Amino acid sequence: MPKKKTTQRVRVPTVKRVANRHGYMVVRHNGADYALVPIEEIERLEDEEDLRDGQRALDRIKRGLEKTIPYEQVRRELGLA
């Protein structure tokens, strides 16, 4: 039987501490660690990850390890030209 997902309420003082510190807080629940992180920090980390992925792809293209496809060819193949 799959484990049932539950939503736990977080106490307001805990959330206020995270907001006031402009950082994160690690909490332990049932032996596991969880991080309370402002959504802006998650978005920033995702943006950084996207940038690194793009830089890696560009590097692979420059080294000849990846093939590029001209924009007009893509449009034709998708029936957009």
Backbone as numpy.savetxt, mean C-alpha at the origin, in Angstrom:
# Nx Ny Nz CAx CAy CAz Cx Cy Cz
-13.92 -25.31 10.06 -14.77 -24.13 10.06 -13.88 -22.89 10.06
-14.10 -21.95 9.11 -13.28 -20.74 9.07 -13.49 -19.88 10.29
-12.41 -19.21 10.69 -12.48 -18.34 11.84 -13.36 -17.14 11.52
-14.28 -16.82 12.41 -15.19 -15.70 12.21 -14.46 -14.38 12.42
-14.63 -13.47 11.47 -14.02 -12.14 11.61 -14.86 -11.30 12.55
-14.19 -10.62 13.44 -14.90 -9.74 14.36 -14.26 -8.36 14.33
-15.03 -7.38 14.65 -14.54 -6.01 14.74 -14.45 -5.65 16.21
-13.29 -5.18 16.61 -13.08 -4.77 17.99 -13.12 -3.25 18.05
-13.73 -2.74 19.08 -13.70 -1.29 19.29 -12.37 -0.91 19.93
-11.82 0.19 19.45 -10.59 0.72 20.02 -10.98 1.88 20.90
-10.41 1.93 22.07 -10.74 2.99 23.01 -10.31 4.35 22.49
-11.14 5.34 22.73 -10.88 6.70 22.25 -9.53 7.23 22.73
-9.15 7.05 23.99 -7.84 7.56 24.41 -6.68 6.98 23.59
-6.81 5.73 23.18 -5.77 5.10 22.36 -5.68 5.78 21.01
-6.81 6.02 20.38 -6.83 6.69 19.08 -6.30 8.11 19.21
-6.67 8.81 20.28 -6.19 10.18 20.49 -4.67 10.21 20.65
-4.12 9.21 21.34 -2.66 9.18 21.49 -1.97 9.03 20.14
-2.52 8.19 19.28 -1.94 8.02 17.95 -2.05 9.33 17.17
-3.22 9.96 17.20 -3.44 11.20 16.47 -2.53 12.31 16.99
-2.38 12.43 18.28 -1.56 13.49 18.88 -0.08 13.29 18.63
0.34 12.05 18.54 1.76 11.76 18.31 2.11 11.82 16.83
1.12 11.88 15.96 1.35 11.89 14.51 2.22 10.70 14.11
1.97 9.59 14.71 2.77 8.41 14.42 1.92 7.18 14.41
2.40 6.19 15.09 1.70 4.92 15.13 1.77 4.37 16.55
1.01 3.35 16.78 1.04 2.69 18.07 0.89 1.19 17.84
1.69 0.42 18.50 1.58 -1.03 18.41 0.77 -1.50 19.61
-0.24 -2.30 19.33 -1.07 -2.86 20.40 -1.02 -4.38 20.29
-1.16 -5.03 21.41 -1.15 -6.50 21.42 -2.55 -6.97 21.77
-3.02 -7.94 20.98 -4.34 -8.51 21.22 -4.25 -10.01 20.97
-4.62 -10.78 21.97 -4.58 -12.25 21.87 -3.22 -12.75 21.39
-2.15 -12.12 21.87 -0.80 -12.57 21.56 -0.25 -12.09 20.23
-1.02 -11.33 19.47 -0.55 -10.82 18.18 -0.39 -9.31 18.26
0.61 -8.79 17.56 0.85 -7.35 17.52 0.15 -6.74 16.31
-0.46 -5.58 16.53 -1.13 -4.82 15.48 -0.68 -3.38 15.58
-0.67 -2.69 14.45 -0.27 -1.29 14.44 -1.47 -0.41 14.12
-1.65 0.63 14.91 -2.62 1.67 14.61 -1.84 2.77 13.91
-2.18 3.01 12.66 -1.41 3.94 11.83 -2.37 4.90 11.14
-2.07 6.20 11.13 -2.92 7.14 10.41 -3.00 6.76 8.93
-4.17 6.90 8.32 -4.37 6.53 6.93 -3.43 7.28 6.00
-3.07 8.52 6.35 -2.15 9.29 5.53 -0.80 8.59 5.43
-0.38 7.94 6.52 0.89 7.22 6.50 0.80 6.00 5.59
-0.32 5.31 5.62 -0.52 4.16 4.73 -0.46 4.63 3.28
-1.14 5.73 2.96 -1.14 6.26 1.60 0.27 6.66 1.16
1.02 7.27 2.07 2.40 7.67 1.75 3.25 6.44 1.45
3.10 5.39 2.26 3.87 4.17 2.03 3.50 3.52 0.70
2.21 3.54 0.36 1.77 2.99 -0.92 2.35 3.79 -2.08
2.39 5.12 -1.95 2.98 5.97 -2.99 4.46 5.65 -3.17
5.17 5.47 -2.07 6.59 5.13 -2.14 6.80 3.78 -2.82
5.94 2.83 -2.51 6.03 1.51 -3.13 5.79 1.61 -4.64
4.79 2.40 -5.05 4.52 2.59 -6.47 5.73 3.22 -7.17
6.36 4.19 -6.53 7.53 4.85 -7.11 8.68 3.85 -7.27
8.93 3.04 -6.24 9.99 2.04 -6.34 9.70 1.03 -7.45
8.44 0.60 -7.57 8.07 -0.34 -8.63 8.33 0.27 -10.00
7.97 1.53 -10.17 8.21 2.21 -11.44 9.69 2.35 -11.74
10.47 2.66 -10.73 11.91 2.80 -10.92 12.54 1.46 -11.30
12.09 0.38 -10.67 12.60 -0.96 -11.01 12.23 -1.33 -12.45
10.99 -1.03 -12.85 10.55 -1.34 -14.21 11.38 -0.55 -15.22
11.60 0.73 -14.97 12.40 1.55 -15.86 13.83 1.02 -15.97
14.39 0.61 -14.85 15.73 0.04 -14.85 15.78 -1.23 -15.70
14.77 -2.09 -15.58 14.72 -3.32 -16.37 14.60 -3.01 -17.86
13.84 -1.98 -18.20 13.71 -1.58 -19.60 15.06 -1.08 -20.12
15.73 -0.24 -19.35 17.03 0.32 -19.76 18.07 -0.78 -19.95
17.98 -1.85 -19.15 18.94 -2.95 -19.26 18.53 -3.98 -20.31
17.42 -3.71 -20.98 16.97 -4.61 -22.04 16.30 -5.88 -21.53
15.88 -5.88 -20.28 15.24 -7.07 -19.70 13.73 -7.06 -19.86
13.19 -5.92 -20.24 11.74 -5.79 -20.45 11.52 -5.16 -21.82
10.47 -5.57 -22.48 10.12 -5.03 -23.79 9.03 -3.98 -23.60
9.12 -2.91 -24.36 8.07 -1.89 -24.33 7.18 -2.05 -25.55
5.96 -1.56 -25.45 5.00 -1.61 -26.54 4.57 -0.18 -26.85
4.69 0.24 -28.10 4.30 1.62 -28.45 2.82 1.86 -28.13
2.53 3.08 -27.70 1.18 3.47 -27.30 0.16 3.21 -28.41
0.49 3.58 -29.63 -0.45 3.40 -30.74 -0.75 1.92 -30.99
0.24 1.07 -30.80 0.01 -0.37 -30.95 -0.97 -0.88 -29.91
-0.82 -0.42 -28.69 -1.74 -0.82 -27.62 -3.16 -0.36 -27.96
-3.29 0.88 -28.41 -4.61 1.41 -28.79 -5.24 0.56 -29.89
-4.43 0.20 -30.91 -4.95 -0.63 -32.01 -5.42 -1.99 -31.49
-4.57 -2.61 -30.66 -4.89 -3.95 -30.14 -6.14 -3.95 -29.27
-6.41 -2.84 -28.63 -7.60 -2.71 -27.78 -8.80 -2.17 -28.56
-8.60 -1.91 -29.85 -9.68 -1.38 -30.66 -10.04 0.06 -30.36
-9.07 0.82 -29.90 -9.30 2.22 -29.53 -8.76 3.20 -30.57
-8.09 2.68 -31.59 -7.50 3.57 -32.60 -8.40 3.72 -33.81
